Amino acid sequence: MKVNIEGDAIVAEIEIEAPPDVVFDALVTPEDLAAWWGADGMYRTGNWRIDLRLGGNWSCEARGATGTVSTVHGVYTEVDRPRSLAYTWNPSWDSIPTTTVRYTLEPTARGTQVHVVHSGFAGQQKSQQGHTEGWQRVFGWLAAYCSQKKAVSR
């Protein structure tokens, strides 16, 4: 797993031992997202609302370990199953301008190479650093979930 800051973006990459369709579905299916995005003792996501189409809205809630609730929402700007997905990102816990998340999924001999660019952090270094740490956790959760899901579906 690699997660780096490049200019106003966070650039991340990981190889996941599951095919691109499994990874893509984990990124857009409410039940899958709620199952993997978060960890007990940190926060858990839920109430995912997905309108998976160009211009469609998405949103979710996250409940922290102390019970605090935050939200994040956005609009899909690219949907090309199972190759790419992009959306805007508007978190309630941070007063940054809207940023954009773009995933590219490429099949490999072992599964899927996932490349993410989360851009739009110009002048927002503190938020960019926090989101960089977040992507490191998120990629770990996604990889573990997809690998397990692939093993169960065999």
mmCIF file of the C-alpha atoms, coordinates in Angstrom:
data_MODEL
# 
_entry.id   MODEL 
# 
loop_
_atom_site.group_PDB 
_atom_site.id 
_atom_site.type_symbol 
_atom_site.label_atom_id 
_atom_site.label_alt_id 
_atom_site.label_comp_id 
_atom_site.label_asym_id 
_atom_site.label_entity_id 
_atom_site.label_seq_id 
_atom_site.pdbx_PDB_ins_code 
_atom_site.Cartn_x 
_atom_site.Cartn_y 
_atom_site.Cartn_z 
_atom_site.occupancy 
_atom_site.B_iso_or_equiv 
_atom_site.pdbx_formal_charge 
_atom_site.auth_seq_id 
_atom_site.auth_comp_id 
_atom_site.auth_asym_id 
_atom_site.auth_atom_id 
_atom_site.pdbx_PDB_model_num 
ATOM 1   C CA . MET A 1 1   ? 0.000   0.000   0.000   1.00 0.00 ? 1   MET A CA 1 
ATOM 2   C CA . LYS A 1 2   ? 1.281   3.440   -0.901  1.00 0.00 ? 2   LYS A CA 1 
ATOM 3   C CA . VAL A 1 3   ? -0.353  6.702   0.208   1.00 0.00 ? 3   VAL A CA 1 
ATOM 4   C CA . ASN A 1 4   ? 1.401   9.971   -0.644  1.00 0.00 ? 4   ASN A CA 1 
ATOM 5   C CA . ILE A 1 5   ? 0.698   13.680  -0.820  1.00 0.00 ? 5   ILE A CA 1 
ATOM 6   C CA . GLU A 1 6   ? 1.342   15.123  -4.287  1.00 0.00 ? 6   GLU A CA 1 
ATOM 7   C CA . GLY A 1 7   ? 0.577   18.843  -4.614  1.00 0.00 ? 7   GLY A CA 1 
ATOM 8   C CA . ASP A 1 8   ? -3.082  19.425  -3.704  1.00 0.00 ? 8   ASP A CA 1 
ATOM 9   C CA . ALA A 1 9   ? -3.886  15.688  -3.941  1.00 0.00 ? 9   ALA A CA 1 
ATOM 10  C CA . ILE A 1 10  ? -3.570  12.462  -2.029  1.00 0.00 ? 10  ILE A CA 1 
ATOM 11  C CA . VAL A 1 11  ? -2.427  9.634   -4.299  1.00 0.00 ? 11  VAL A CA 1 
ATOM 12  C CA . ALA A 1 12  ? -2.893  6.088   -3.057  1.00 0.00 ? 12  ALA A CA 1 
ATOM 13  C CA . GLU A 1 13  ? -2.403  2.636   -4.511  1.00 0.00 ? 13  GLU A CA 1 
ATOM 14  C CA . ILE A 1 14  ? -2.930  -0.905  -3.315  1.00 0.00 ? 14  ILE A CA 1 
ATOM 15  C CA . GLU A 1 15  ? -3.252  -4.338  -4.868  1.00 0.00 ? 15  GLU A CA 1 
ATOM 16  C CA . ILE A 1 16  ? -6.284  -6.213  -3.567  1.00 0.00 ? 16  ILE A CA 1 
ATOM 17  C CA . GLU A 1 17  ? -6.626  -9.974  -3.936  1.00 0.00 ? 17  GLU A CA 1 
ATOM 18  C CA . ALA A 1 18  ? -10.104 -9.848  -5.480  1.00 0.00 ? 18  ALA A CA 1 
ATOM 19  C CA . PRO A 1 19  ? -11.342 -9.192  -9.023  1.00 0.00 ? 19  PRO A CA 1 
ATOM 20  C CA . PRO A 1 20  ? -12.299 -5.650  -10.116 1.00 0.00 ? 20  PRO A CA 1 
ATOM 21  C CA . ASP A 1 21  ? -16.062 -6.331  -9.994  1.00 0.00 ? 21  ASP A CA 1 
ATOM 22  C CA . VAL A 1 22  ? -15.823 -7.387  -6.315  1.00 0.00 ? 22  VAL A CA 1 
ATOM 23  C CA . VAL A 1 23  ? -13.812 -4.265  -5.456  1.00 0.00 ? 23  VAL A CA 1 
ATOM 24  C CA . PHE A 1 24  ? -16.129 -1.984  -7.433  1.00 0.00 ? 24  PHE A CA 1 
ATOM 25  C CA . ASP A 1 25  ? -19.228 -3.447  -5.764  1.00 0.00 ? 25  ASP A CA 1 
ATOM 26  C CA . ALA A 1 26  ? -17.608 -2.920  -2.339  1.00 0.00 ? 26  ALA A CA 1 
ATOM 27  C CA . LEU A 1 27  ? -17.277 0.774   -3.225  1.00 0.00 ? 27  LEU A CA 1 
ATOM 28  C CA . VAL A 1 28  ? -20.899 1.302   -4.305  1.00 0.00 ? 28  VAL A CA 1 
ATOM 29  C CA . THR A 1 29  ? -23.171 -1.175  -2.506  1.00 0.00 ? 29  THR A CA 1 
ATOM 30  C CA . PRO A 1 30  ? -24.653 0.222   0.732   1.00 0.00 ? 30  PRO A CA 1 
ATOM 31  C CA . GLU A 1 31  ? -24.528 -3.112  2.588   1.00 0.00 ? 31  GLU A CA 1 
ATOM 32  C CA . ASP A 1 32  ? -20.907 -3.706  1.574   1.00 0.00 ? 32  ASP A CA 1 
ATOM 33  C CA . LEU A 1 33  ? -19.844 -0.147  2.451   1.00 0.00 ? 33  LEU A CA 1 
ATOM 34  C CA . ALA A 1 34  ? -21.426 -0.402  5.906   1.00 0.00 ? 34  ALA A CA 1 
ATOM 35  C CA . ALA A 1 35  ? -19.704 -3.753  6.462   1.00 0.00 ? 35  ALA A CA 1 
ATOM 36  C CA . TRP A 1 36  ? -16.144 -2.574  5.784   1.00 0.00 ? 36  TRP A CA 1 
ATOM 37  C CA . TRP A 1 37  ? -15.851 1.234   6.060   1.00 0.00 ? 37  TRP A CA 1 
ATOM 38  C CA . GLY A 1 38  ? -14.971 1.773   9.699   1.00 0.00 ? 38  GLY A CA 1 
ATOM 39  C CA . ALA A 1 39  ? -13.754 -0.155  12.705  1.00 0.00 ? 39  ALA A CA 1 
ATOM 40  C CA . ASP A 1 40  ? -15.117 -0.787  16.166  1.00 0.00 ? 40  ASP A CA 1 
ATOM 41  C CA . GLY A 1 41  ? -13.479 1.552   18.662  1.00 0.00 ? 41  GLY A CA 1 
ATOM 42  C CA . MET A 1 42  ? -12.941 4.204   15.968  1.00 0.00 ? 42  MET A CA 1 
ATOM 43  C CA . TYR A 1 43  ? -16.121 4.787   13.945  1.00 0.00 ? 43  TYR A CA 1 
ATOM 44  C CA . ARG A 1 44  ? -18.652 2.821   11.901  1.00 0.00 ? 44  ARG A CA 1 
ATOM 45  C CA . THR A 1 45  ? -20.437 4.044   8.793   1.00 0.00 ? 45  THR A CA 1 
ATOM 46  C CA . GLY A 1 46  ? -24.081 3.443   8.015   1.00 0.00 ? 46  GLY A CA 1 
ATOM 47  C CA . ASN A 1 47  ? -27.217 4.850   6.450   1.00 0.00 ? 47  ASN A CA 1 
ATOM 48  C CA . TRP A 1 48  ? -25.527 4.768   3.053   1.00 0.00 ? 48  TRP A CA 1 
ATOM 49  C CA . ARG A 1 49  ? -27.675 6.268   0.288   1.00 0.00 ? 49  ARG A CA 1 
ATOM 50  C CA . ILE A 1 50  ? -26.419 5.576   -3.220  1.00 0.00 ? 50  ILE A CA 1 
ATOM 51  C CA . ASP A 1 51  ? -27.837 6.803   -6.549  1.00 0.00 ? 51  ASP A CA 1 
ATOM 52  C CA . LEU A 1 52  ? -25.177 5.203   -8.749  1.00 0.00 ? 52  LEU A CA 1 
ATOM 53  C CA . ARG A 1 53  ? -25.338 7.205   -11.958 1.00 0.00 ? 53  ARG A CA 1 
ATOM 54  C CA . LEU A 1 54  ? -23.611 10.221  -13.416 1.00 0.00 ? 54  LEU A CA 1 
ATOM 55  C CA . GLY A 1 55  ? -24.938 13.164  -11.387 1.00 0.00 ? 55  GLY A CA 1 
ATOM 56  C CA . GLY A 1 56  ? -26.450 10.853  -8.762  1.00 0.00 ? 56  GLY A CA 1 
ATOM 57  C CA . ASN A 1 57  ? -26.098 11.718  -5.082  1.00 0.00 ? 57  ASN A CA 1 
ATOM 58  C CA . TRP A 1 58  ? -24.521 9.626   -2.357  1.00 0.00 ? 58  TRP A CA 1 
ATOM 59  C CA . SER A 1 59  ? -24.277 10.088  1.411   1.00 0.00 ? 59  SER A CA 1 
ATOM 60  C CA . CYS A 1 60  ? -23.566 8.276   4.658   1.00 0.00 ? 60  CYS A CA 1 
ATOM 61  C CA . GLU A 1 61  ? -23.305 8.786   8.385   1.00 0.00 ? 61  GLU A CA 1 
ATOM 62  C CA . ALA A 1 62  ? -20.432 7.821   10.659  1.00 0.00 ? 62  ALA A CA 1 
ATOM 63  C CA . ARG A 1 63  ? -20.863 7.181   14.366  1.00 0.00 ? 63  ARG A CA 1 
ATOM 64  C CA . GLY A 1 64  ? -17.707 7.636   16.409  1.00 0.00 ? 64  GLY A CA 1 
ATOM 65  C CA . ALA A 1 65  ? -16.707 5.496   19.377  1.00 0.00 ? 65  ALA A CA 1 
ATOM 66  C CA . THR A 1 66  ? -18.035 8.235   21.692  1.00 0.00 ? 66  THR A CA 1 
ATOM 67  C CA . GLY A 1 67  ? -21.388 8.376   19.877  1.00 0.00 ? 67  GLY A CA 1 
ATOM 68  C CA . THR A 1 68  ? -20.750 11.528  17.854  1.00 0.00 ? 68  THR A CA 1 
ATOM 69  C CA . VAL A 1 69  ? -22.330 11.463  14.396  1.00 0.00 ? 69  VAL A CA 1 
ATOM 70  C CA . SER A 1 70  ? -20.828 13.037  11.295  1.00 0.00 ? 70  SER A CA 1 
ATOM 71  C CA . THR A 1 71  ? -21.892 12.888  7.673   1.00 0.00 ? 71  THR A CA 1 
ATOM 72  C CA . VAL A 1 72  ? -20.301 12.967  4.256   1.00 0.00 ? 72  VAL A CA 1 
ATOM 73  C CA . HIS A 1 73  ? -22.013 13.384  0.898   1.00 0.00 ? 73  HIS A CA 1 
ATOM 74  C CA . GLY A 1 74  ? -21.333 14.097  -2.731  1.00 0.00 ? 74  GLY A CA 1 
ATOM 75  C CA . VAL A 1 75  ? -22.263 13.593  -6.369  1.00 0.00 ? 75  VAL A CA 1 
ATOM 76  C CA . TYR A 1 76  ? -21.025 10.909  -8.773  1.00 0.00 ? 76  TYR A CA 1 
ATOM 77  C CA . THR A 1 77  ? -18.971 12.459  -11.573 1.00 0.00 ? 77  THR A CA 1 
ATOM 78  C CA . GLU A 1 78  ? -17.859 9.197   -13.225 1.00 0.00 ? 78  GLU A CA 1 
ATOM 79  C CA . VAL A 1 79  ? -19.284 5.672   -13.136 1.00 0.00 ? 79  VAL A CA 1 
ATOM 80  C CA . ASP A 1 80  ? -17.637 3.046   -15.369 1.00 0.00 ? 80  ASP A CA 1 
ATOM 81  C CA . ARG A 1 81  ? -18.136 -0.349  -13.740 1.00 0.00 ? 81  ARG A CA 1 
ATOM 82  C CA . PRO A 1 82  ? -15.719 -2.001  -12.938 1.00 0.00 ? 82  PRO A CA 1 
ATOM 83  C CA . ARG A 1 83  ? -12.947 0.283   -14.242 1.00 0.00 ? 83  ARG A CA 1 
ATOM 84  C CA . SER A 1 84  ? -13.414 3.676   -12.615 1.00 0.00 ? 84  SER A CA 1 
ATOM 85  C CA . LEU A 1 85  ? -15.495 5.664   -10.167 1.00 0.00 ? 85  LEU A CA 1 
ATOM 86  C CA . ALA A 1 86  ? -15.352 9.325   -9.158  1.00 0.00 ? 86  ALA A CA 1 
ATOM 87  C CA . TYR A 1 87  ? -17.370 11.508  -6.827  1.00 0.00 ? 87  TYR A CA 1 
ATOM 88  C CA . THR A 1 88  ? -17.259 14.748  -4.919  1.00 0.00 ? 88  THR A CA 1 
ATOM 89  C CA . TRP A 1 89  ? -16.516 14.622  -1.171  1.00 0.00 ? 89  TRP A CA 1 
ATOM 90  C CA . ASN A 1 90  ? -18.133 16.979  1.358   1.00 0.00 ? 90  ASN A CA 1 
ATOM 91  C CA . PRO A 1 91  ? -17.498 15.983  5.000   1.00 0.00 ? 91  PRO A CA 1 
ATOM 92  C CA . SER A 1 92  ? -19.404 17.595  7.882   1.00 0.00 ? 92  SER A CA 1 
ATOM 93  C CA . TRP A 1 93  ? -16.378 17.383  10.207  1.00 0.00 ? 93  TRP A CA 1 
ATOM 94  C CA . ASP A 1 94  ? -14.166 19.619  8.048   1.00 0.00 ? 94  ASP A CA 1 
ATOM 95  C CA . SER A 1 95  ? -14.909 23.035  6.551   1.00 0.00 ? 95  SER A CA 1 
ATOM 96  C CA . ILE A 1 96  ? -12.828 22.486  3.406   1.00 0.00 ? 96  ILE A CA 1 
ATOM 97  C CA . PRO A 1 97  ? -14.109 23.229  -0.099  1.00 0.00 ? 97  PRO A CA 1 
ATOM 98  C CA . THR A 1 98  ? -15.504 20.259  -2.034  1.00 0.00 ? 98  THR A CA 1 
ATOM 99  C CA . THR A 1 99  ? -12.816 17.740  -3.013  1.00 0.00 ? 99  THR A CA 1 
ATOM 100 C CA . THR A 1 100 ? -12.940 14.913  -5.562  1.00 0.00 ? 100 THR A CA 1 
ATOM 101 C CA . VAL A 1 101 ? -12.169 11.213  -5.146  1.00 0.00 ? 101 VAL A CA 1 
ATOM 102 C CA . ARG A 1 102 ? -11.347 9.152   -8.255  1.00 0.00 ? 102 ARG A CA 1 
ATOM 103 C CA . TYR A 1 103 ? -10.715 5.392   -8.249  1.00 0.00 ? 103 TYR A CA 1 
ATOM 104 C CA . THR A 1 104 ? -9.154  3.481   -11.150 1.00 0.00 ? 104 THR A CA 1 
ATOM 105 C CA . LEU A 1 105 ? -9.342  -0.313  -10.982 1.00 0.00 ? 105 LEU A CA 1 
ATOM 106 C CA . GLU A 1 106 ? -7.055  -2.466  -13.142 1.00 0.00 ? 106 GLU A CA 1 
ATOM 107 C CA . PRO A 1 107 ? -7.073  -6.279  -13.208 1.00 0.00 ? 107 PRO A CA 1 
ATOM 108 C CA . THR A 1 108 ? -3.834  -7.995  -12.208 1.00 0.00 ? 108 THR A CA 1 
ATOM 109 C CA . ALA A 1 109 ? -2.739  -11.616 -11.995 1.00 0.00 ? 109 ALA A CA 1 
ATOM 110 C CA . ARG A 1 110 ? -3.506  -11.536 -8.230  1.00 0.00 ? 110 ARG A CA 1 
ATOM 111 C CA . GLY A 1 111 ? -6.672  -9.424  -8.307  1.00 0.00 ? 111 GLY A CA 1 
ATOM 112 C CA . THR A 1 112 ? -7.030  -5.649  -8.720  1.00 0.00 ? 112 THR A CA 1 
ATOM 113 C CA . GLN A 1 113 ? -4.677  -2.688  -8.642  1.00 0.00 ? 113 GLN A CA 1 
ATOM 114 C CA . VAL A 1 114 ? -6.641  0.147   -7.026  1.00 0.00 ? 114 VAL A CA 1 
ATOM 115 C CA . HIS A 1 115 ? -5.397  3.675   -7.659  1.00 0.00 ? 115 HIS A CA 1 
ATOM 116 C CA . VAL A 1 116 ? -7.052  6.615   -5.882  1.00 0.00 ? 116 VAL A CA 1 
ATOM 117 C CA . VAL A 1 117 ? -6.527  10.325  -6.367  1.00 0.00 ? 117 VAL A CA 1 
ATOM 118 C CA . HIS A 1 118 ? -8.291  12.525  -3.791  1.00 0.00 ? 118 HIS A CA 1 
ATOM 119 C CA . SER A 1 119 ? -7.773  16.069  -5.067  1.00 0.00 ? 119 SER A CA 1 
ATOM 120 C CA . GLY A 1 120 ? -8.732  19.647  -4.269  1.00 0.00 ? 120 GLY A CA 1 
ATOM 121 C CA . PHE A 1 121 ? -6.793  20.306  -1.049  1.00 0.00 ? 121 PHE A CA 1 
ATOM 122 C CA . ALA A 1 122 ? -5.059  23.516  -2.209  1.00 0.00 ? 122 ALA A CA 1 
ATOM 123 C CA . GLY A 1 123 ? -4.355  25.613  0.883   1.00 0.00 ? 123 GLY A CA 1 
ATOM 124 C CA . GLN A 1 124 ? -5.792  22.901  3.155   1.00 0.00 ? 124 GLN A CA 1 
ATOM 125 C CA . GLN A 1 125 ? -2.639  21.109  4.352   1.00 0.00 ? 125 GLN A CA 1 
ATOM 126 C CA . LYS A 1 126 ? -3.997  20.113  7.785   1.00 0.00 ? 126 LYS A CA 1 
ATOM 127 C CA . SER A 1 127 ? -7.101  18.553  6.223   1.00 0.00 ? 127 SER A CA 1 
ATOM 128 C CA . GLN A 1 128 ? -5.002  16.918  3.506   1.00 0.00 ? 128 GLN A CA 1 
ATOM 129 C CA . GLN A 1 129 ? -2.776  15.306  6.142   1.00 0.00 ? 129 GLN A CA 1 
ATOM 130 C CA . GLY A 1 130 ? -5.796  14.056  8.096   1.00 0.00 ? 130 GLY A CA 1 
ATOM 131 C CA . HIS A 1 131 ? -7.378  12.607  4.962   1.00 0.00 ? 131 HIS A CA 1 
ATOM 132 C CA . THR A 1 132 ? -4.046  10.961  4.051   1.00 0.00 ? 132 THR A CA 1 
ATOM 133 C CA . GLU A 1 133 ? -4.076  9.123   7.387   1.00 0.00 ? 133 GLU A CA 1 
ATOM 134 C CA . GLY A 1 134 ? -7.715  8.224   6.752   1.00 0.00 ? 134 GLY A CA 1 
ATOM 135 C CA . TRP A 1 135 ? -6.950  6.700   3.345   1.00 0.00 ? 135 TRP A CA 1 
ATOM 136 C CA . GLN A 1 136 ? -4.324  4.444   4.910   1.00 0.00 ? 136 GLN A CA 1 
ATOM 137 C CA . ARG A 1 137 ? -6.986  2.997   7.233   1.00 0.00 ? 137 ARG A CA 1 
ATOM 138 C CA . VAL A 1 138 ? -9.670  2.871   4.522   1.00 0.00 ? 138 VAL A CA 1 
ATOM 139 C CA . PHE A 1 139 ? -7.434  0.957   2.110   1.00 0.00 ? 139 PHE A CA 1 
ATOM 140 C CA . GLY A 1 140 ? -6.641  -1.606  4.800   1.00 0.00 ? 140 GLY A CA 1 
ATOM 141 C CA . TRP A 1 141 ? -10.327 -2.125  5.569   1.00 0.00 ? 141 TRP A CA 1 
ATOM 142 C CA . LEU A 1 142 ? -11.235 -2.353  1.857   1.00 0.00 ? 142 LEU A CA 1 
ATOM 143 C CA . ALA A 1 143 ? -8.485  -4.872  1.085   1.00 0.00 ? 143 ALA A CA 1 
ATOM 144 C CA . ALA A 1 144 ? -9.392  -7.097  4.034   1.00 0.00 ? 144 ALA A CA 1 
ATOM 145 C CA . TYR A 1 145 ? -13.098 -7.015  3.162   1.00 0.00 ? 145 TYR A CA 1 
ATOM 146 C CA . CYS A 1 146 ? -12.651 -7.731  -0.561  1.00 0.00 ? 146 CYS A CA 1 
ATOM 147 C CA . SER A 1 147 ? -10.177 -10.551 0.048   1.00 0.00 ? 147 SER A CA 1 
ATOM 148 C CA . GLN A 1 148 ? -12.600 -12.148 2.508   1.00 0.00 ? 148 GLN A CA 1 
ATOM 149 C CA . LYS A 1 149 ? -15.583 -11.629 0.187   1.00 0.00 ? 149 LYS A CA 1 
ATOM 150 C CA . LYS A 1 150 ? -13.697 -13.235 -2.709  1.00 0.00 ? 150 LYS A CA 1 
ATOM 151 C CA . ALA A 1 151 ? -12.787 -16.244 -0.548  1.00 0.00 ? 151 ALA A CA 1 
ATOM 152 C CA . VAL A 1 152 ? -16.403 -16.700 0.591   1.00 0.00 ? 152 VAL A CA 1 
ATOM 153 C CA . SER A 1 153 ? -17.790 -16.498 -2.976  1.00 0.00 ? 153 SER A CA 1 
ATOM 154 C CA . ARG A 1 154 ? -15.596 -19.321 -4.289  1.00 0.00 ? 154 ARG A CA 1 
# 
